[in-house]
Amino acid sequence: MSELGAVRFGESTIEYEVQRSQRRKKTVQITVDGGGVQVASPVSTPEDELQRIVRKRAAWILRQSNAETLTAAPKRFVSGETLPYLGRNARMSVEHADVRSASVRFDHWRFRFTIPDGWSDEERYAGARRAVVGWYRERAAARLPMSVARWWPRLGTGERPRVLVRDQRLRWGSCAPDGTLRFNWRAMMLEPALIEYIVVHELAHLSIKNHSPDYWALVVNAMPDAQRRRGRLREAGRLLPL
């Protein structure tokens, strides 16, 4: 049975899959290939020990890896997998029951899925994904307008804009000609500092529509470390699982 884990190393996040074996007695082996980072471990090795070993080998792992390797593995929505929320990984707990549709709740920093009995792997994936995307969208609809309100006194102009949550696979946000701000629900997977950067980025477009030097000066004036956050956001975006 496989497990998923992740460690931070500098500005990078390394996700890995653990395969435990009764036959492996002592050593922990790390391999890097087109399928990602694989950790072969004895059954009894604690999770924190595996994290320590991966972190110790992190520089080597990154040298062996490319952008595709470090992309998060597709989720199967089974117990033990993780999903990010506000920059932290939360474990999934999946149970089957006599219900008609998949549902999810977030409890004690764990995603708890309920899946109908008898569903195939494909049905489980589609239903669980639909449920959790709805969950993220609800959190985005609650959090992002509050973030816009916090930054409005510094960057706002005219009437306060409408804030909408959308499925924008290739964009974190957009600013329409009428001032409406649209944000990607996937922002809720990011750490709060990166969510705030996305909001500042779009609010600044209310004053300057392009990405000219004047635009970036406006962003940096409001958020001095904006360029550093922008770099972290670019990397984080590659690793989102949905």
N, C-alpha and C positions, 0 to 999 in steps of 0.2 A: 504494500500500500504506500502511495507517495504522499508527501507533504510539501507544502510550499512555504518559503520563508524569504525574508529580505533584510538587507543590512545597508546602512548608509556608509559611504566612504568619500569624504570630501563633499563635492557637489554631485556625486553619482549615487544612484540606488542600484544595488545588485540584487535581482530576484533569482532565486534558485529553487530547484526541486530536489527533495530528499527521498532517496530510496533506501529503506532499511532492510537489512538482510540478517537472518539467523546465522548464516554461514560466515558472515564477516564478524570477526571476534574483537579486533582492537582498532585497526587503522580506519581513518576517514579519507576517502579519495574524492578529489574534485576534478571534473572534466568539463571542458567548454567546447561545444560544437554548434552546429546549426540549429539544434533543438534548445539551446540555452545553456544555463549553468546547472550541472548535475552533481549532486553530492551523494556518494554511496557511504552508508553509515551502518555500524552495528545497531541492533535494535535498542540497546540500553543507553546509547549516547544522549544526554539531555539536550534540549533545544538550544539552551543558552551556550552550551559548549560548541555546538555546530555553528552558531552565529560567530563565536569567537574565532573559530578556525577559518570561516569564510572571510571575516574581516582581516585576519592576518594575511590571507592570500589575495586580498582585494586588488592590490597593484598588479599582480600577475594576471588575475582574471580579466581586468580591464585591458591589459595589453593583448590578451588572446581574443578579446571580444570585438565585435563591430556593432553598429547601430541596430542591426537586425537581431543579433544575439541578445541584446539587452532589452529588447521589446518584451513587454509582459506576455506570458503565455496565455492563450485563450482559456477562459473559465469554463468549467464543466458543471458548476453549481452542485458540488458535493461537499459534505462535511469536511472541515479541515482546510479548505481553500480560504483565501482572504480577499477582501475588497477594501479599497482605500476610502476613507472619509475624513475630510479636513486634514489630510496629510498623514494620517495614521492608518495602519492596516488593521482591519477588524475581521476576526474569524467568522466563517459561515458555519451554521448548524442547520442541517437539512433533515426534516422528518416527513414521513409520508402518512397521510390520513384520508379518511373518507370525506373529501371535500371536492368541490367542482372546479376550483381554479387555484392557481398558485398565489401565495401571499407572503409578505415579509414584514417583520417588525425588528426594531433595533433596541436591544436590551442589554445593559451592562457591557457595552462596547462589543456587541456580537450581533451579526445579522442572523436572524432565526427565520428560516424558510419553512413553509408548510406546502407540500406538493401532493397532488392527488395520487392515490394508489393506482398502480398499473400504468403510469405514464412511461413512455419510452425515453431514452436519453435525449432525443431531439425535442420531444414535448417538454421534458423537464427544463432543458436549456432555454427554449423559447418562453415558457411560462415564467420561470424564475427571473429571466432577464427583464421581461415586461414588468414584473412586479417591482424589481429593484430600481429600474429606471424611473418608474412612477414615484418611488420613494425619494430618489435624488431630486427629481423635479419639484416635489413639494418642499423640500428643504431649500432648494435654490430660490423658489418663489417667496419664501419667508426671509431668507438671509440677504439676498442681493439688494432688494429695495432699501433695507436698513443701512447697508454699506454705502449705497448711493447717497442716502440722506446724510451720512456722516461726512462725506467728502464734498457735498454740494456747496457749503459755504466757501470753500476754497476754489472750486473749479466750475461751479454752476453758472449758467447765464440764461436769462429769460425765465420762462416757466419751468418748473421741475418736470423732467420728462417721464413718460410712461416707461416702466421696466417690464420686459417680457422674457420668459424663459423658453428657449428653443433648442432643437437638436441640430446644432451647427457643427457637423463632424470636423470641418477644417478650420473653424474659427472659434476663438474664445468669446468674442463679442462683436457687436457692430453698432454703429450709430447711424440711424436713418436721417434723410434730409429734414424730416419733421421733428427731429430730436429724440425719437423713440430709441431707447437702448435695449438691445437684445443680447442675452447672455446664454452661453452653452451650459446646460445642466451639469456637464462633467466638471465644471469648476468646483463643485462640492467635493470632488475627490482630492482637491489640492489643499495644501496647508493654507491657513488664513492669510499669511503674508502675500501669497501669490493671488488669492482671490481679490485682495485689496488692490494689487497692481492692475489686474484686469479692469476693475471698476474705474480706477484713476485713468487708465489708458483710454477708455471709452468716453468718460466725462470730458477729458481734454479735447476730444473731437467735437464737442459742442461749440468750442471757440475756434478751433483750427481743424479743418477737414482732412488735411494731408499729413504726411509725416516729415514735414520740413524741419530745419533746425529750430525754428521758432516753436514748433509743436513740442519737440523733445525738451526744449528749455522750459516750457510750461509744465510738462510732466515732472521733470527733475526738480523744479522749484517746489512743487507740491510734495514730491516723494524723492528725497535725495538719493536713495539707493535703488532707484527704479531700474537702472541698467543691469544691476546685479540680479534683481528679481526677474527681469526679462530673460536673462540667461538661464536661470533656474527653471523658469516656466517652459522654456523651449525643451529642456531636457525632460522635465516631468511629463510633458505632453506625449512623449514617445512611449512612456511606460504605463499609460492608463490601459486598463484591461477591457474596457467596454467602449 
